[in-house]
Amino acid sequence: MDNIEQGKTAAITSYILIIGVFIAMSMNSGEDKNSYASFHIRQALGLSITFISLGLIISNFDNPMISISMWVFLSVLWTYAIFSAINGETKPIPLLGGFFQKAFKSIS
């Protein structure tokens, strides 16, 4: 429980756009890295990269339905992730969370 409370600030901070990921990484640097914060930093980094990637791809289409779908999809995932961090849980984001944990395992 102490591990969660110590890492909660960095975990929540990581979900503030891409800059929050970098701030949280600096908050979690050092010898005593918090595993709870690291989990959420990896999730937030994955969400940010997904947002940027999908945004670049979808910007080529001139269809509001595609754009709205992307925003709804990512908003739901982001809301799920931030509430998971606030509640002290380490549940991966649906569909992509497991992939993010594997892809960014070097970030701890």
GIDA-V146038 format. One record per backbone hydrogen bond with DSSP energy under -0.5 kcal/mol. NH is the residue of the N-H (numbers start at 1). CO is the residue of the C=O. E is the energy in kcal/mol with one decimal. If there is no record, write none. Layout:
nh/co/e
NH/CO/E
NH/CO/E
This chain:
nh/co/e
5/1/-2.3
6/2/-2.7
7/3/-1.5
8/4/-1.1
11/7/-2.4
12/8/-2.6
13/9/-2.4
14/10/-1.7
15/12/-1.3
16/13/-1.9
17/15/-1.4
20/16/-2.4
21/17/-0.7
22/18/-1.3
23/19/-2.3
24/20/-2.8
25/21/-2.3
26/22/-1.9
27/23/-2.1
28/24/-1.9
29/26/-0.8
33/31/-1.0
35/33/-0.6
38/34/-2.3
39/35/-2.1
40/36/-1.7
41/37/-2.4
42/38/-2.2
43/39/-1.8
44/40/-2.7
45/41/-2.5
46/42/-2.1
47/43/-2.3
48/44/-2.5
49/45/-2.5
50/46/-2.4
51/47/-2.6
52/48/-2.4
53/49/-2.7
54/50/-2.9
55/51/-2.3
56/52/-2.2
57/53/-2.1
58/54/-3.3
59/55/-1.6
60/57/-1.3
61/58/-1.8
66/63/-0.7
67/63/-1.6
68/64/-3.0
69/65/-2.0
70/66/-2.0
71/67/-2.3
72/68/-2.6
73/69/-2.6
74/70/-2.7
75/71/-2.2
76/72/-2.4
77/73/-1.9
78/74/-2.6
79/75/-2.5
80/76/-2.3
81/77/-2.4
82/78/-2.8
83/79/-2.1
84/80/-1.7
85/81/-2.1
86/82/-2.4
87/83/-2.2
88/85/-0.9
89/84/-2.9
92/90/-0.5
96/94/-1.9
97/93/-2.6
100/96/-2.3
101/97/-2.1
102/98/-1.8
103/99/-3.1
104/100/-2.1
105/102/-1.1
107/104/-1.9
108/106/-0.9
